[in-house]
Amino acid sequence: MRRGSLLLERPDSQLLERLGSQLQALPGLQPAELRAEMFVVAREIARVNLVQTRVRLGRQ
């Protein structure tokens, strides 16, 4: 199972809430771990943006 797969199973509104809760849970991480987590978060946000763009373009 790849990282972030649980995020992919949620609707976009829940995804954003989940990302926010993950960010709040990060203060104890080392810098390298924090960078890795932030990469996962950024990738998921980019995926959501891409899906939303495809949906918008499909509706035009």
Residue pairs with C-beta under 8 A, 6 or more apart in sequence:
3 40
4 40
4 43
4 44
6 18
7 15
7 18
7 19
7 44
8 44
8 47
10 18
12 48
12 51
12 52
15 44
15 48
16 48
19 41
19 44
19 45
22 37
22 41
23 41
26 34
26 37
29 37
